[in-house]
Amino acid sequence: MEKEATTPEYYPLSLNALINACNQRSNREPVMSLDEDDVRQALHGLEDKGLAGRARSAEGRVTKYEHWLGEAFNFSRPEEALVSVLLLRGPQTPGELRSRTERVHRFDEIADVLAALQKLMEREPPLAAMLPRQSGTKEPRYAHLFSGPVESIAIAAGVPSPGTDAAASDERVAALETAIEDLRQEVAELRQKIDNLLA
């Protein structure tokens, strides 16, 4: 959806272009590292659901792929922009959504963003939901519901669950401390080499 709107001259996408788009490092949450098999498997799953597949109008030697979400859900331009950014970047505030959808659709006011979100939430079944406000934040965040109910999205977005494993956290801290110590040693060795060169 994003590439169709922002780079229409390269859309539909070849398999390699699709893999690169999936593994893009900017404007993605989470950042992924998918291989060809992962992308092919996802394409088959989407095709089974009538949401994406081989481009119907593409010509040439290379197979190209396109999404069919517009046909499946009959999105308006504002809804399509919001769904695209929510799928790419996870739960976001209306202000974040307004600025991040600029390349796909320009919302004049936050009220326009909220109106489009409301339409997504009122669909049957709902395609978006407002998450509970996190402590210390002014605005609620909104999430898409293509991956399941809001509870699973909140957990995936980093809301701590009661059963969070403390051992995993301790292991991560230990790994970071080891990495820092290795870096300190490398810096000390480099300083010694520089001192030897200058002497």
N, C-alpha and C positions, 0 to 999 in steps of 0.2 A: 504494500500500500504506500509506504513512504517513497520508494524508488519510482513508482508510477507517477506520483505527484511532483517530486523534486527533480527527477532526471528522466523525463518522458522520452527523450531521444535514445535512451539505453534500455527502455522497457518494451516488451517483456524481457526477462533476464535469462541468460544462459545458465547452465548449472554452475559454472565457475563464478560467474557474477553473483549468483544467488548465495553461494558459499561465502564469498567475500563480504556480501551485505550482511549475512548472519553473523559473521565474525568481526564486524566493524567494531573498533575500540571506542569510538566517540558516540555520544548520544544513545547509549545502550545501558540497561540495567536489568538483568545482569549482563556482563560481557561474556560472550560465549566463545568456545573453540570447537566448532563442529567440523567433522570430516565429511567426505563425500557420501559415505554410507549413512551417516546421521541425517543429512539433508535429503537424500533419496527416500529414506524411511519416513521422514516427516512429510515429504511431498505425497507419498502413497496414502498416508493417513488423511491428509487434507483433501486429496482427490476422492477418497472413499466418502468423505463428508460433503463433497460438492463445494469445497471452499478454495481450491487451487488445483492447478495441473498444467498440462502442456498447453501452450498458447494456441488458441484456435485459429488465429489469423496470421501467425508468424510464418514467414517463408525463409528458406535458406538451408544450409547444410547443418547448422547447429540447432539442436532442440532448445526451444525457449519455454519459459514457464511464466504463468501469470496467476494472480489471485482472482477469485470470483466472489469476494465478500459483498461487493456492490449488488450483484444479482441475488445472492443468498439473503441479504438483510435489507436491501433497498435503502441504504444510508443516504441521508442528506450530506452535503459537503461538510458542514460543521461536525456532524456525527462521525463521518469518516476521518476527519482530522483528529478528533479526540480519541477515537478507537486506535488509530495508528500510533499516536504518541503514548497512550496508555499501554499498548502491547510492547512498545520498545523500551519504555523507561519505568514501568511499574507505577505504583500509587503516587499521585501528585496533587498539589493544591490547585485551585482554579487559576491563581496567578501564574504558577509554573506552566500549566496547560496553555494559558493564553499566549505566553511568550514562546513556548516550544512548538506551537502549531503554526506559527507565523508563515513558514514556507509552504504550508499546505492550505491553510485557510486563515484569513485575518479576522479575528474577533475584535470589534470596536470597543467593547466593554466587558468587564467581568460578568455582568448580568447575562450577556450573550453566551458565555461559556457555561454558566449555571443553567441556562435554559436548554442548551443542547445536552448537557449531562442529565437533566431531568427527563428529557425524551428517551435517553438510553436507559434510564432507571425504570421508566414506565412501560418499556416493551415487555412482551410476554414470550418467553421468559426475560427477566431483566438482564441487560448486558453490562451494566455498571452499578456500582454501589458506593455510598459514602462510608468511609471507615470511621471508627470511633476516634475522636480527637486525642492525640497523644499529649501527655503532660508537657507543658512548656511550649506548646505551639498555639498560634492564634487561629489558624485556619484548618478546617478538616481536609483530609486527603480523599481522593476518589480513586477507585480501582476498577478495572474491567473484570468481568465474571466469566471469561472464556476458559479459565483454568480451574474453575470451581467456585465454591462459596467464599464469602469474604473472610471467614476465619482462616482458611488455608492461605489466602493472599496476605493477610496480616502477619502470619507466621513467616512466610517466605520473605516479607519485606523487612524482617529483622525485629519484629516485636517479640520480646523474650517469652518463652513458654515456661510454665512451672517446672518442667522436667529437664531444663537445660543442663547439659553434662558439664560439670565443673572440671573434670579431668581433661576434657578436650581443650578447655580454655587454658589450663595450666600447661598443657603440652605445647600450645601455640606460643605462650609466653616464653617457655624454655627454648623453643626453636628460634624466636626472635633474639633472645639474649645470646645464644650461640652465634647467630649471624652477626650481631654487633661486635662480639669479641673477635671474630674472624676479620671483620673490617678494621678494627683497631690495630690488629697485628699487621695487616697489609699496609696500613698508613705508616706505622712505625718502620717497617722495612723500606718503604719508599722514601721516607725522610732520611733514613740511614744512607741509602744509595745516593740521594741528592747531596748530603753532607760529604760523602766520599768523593763525588765528582767536583765539588767546589773546593775541596782541600788541596 
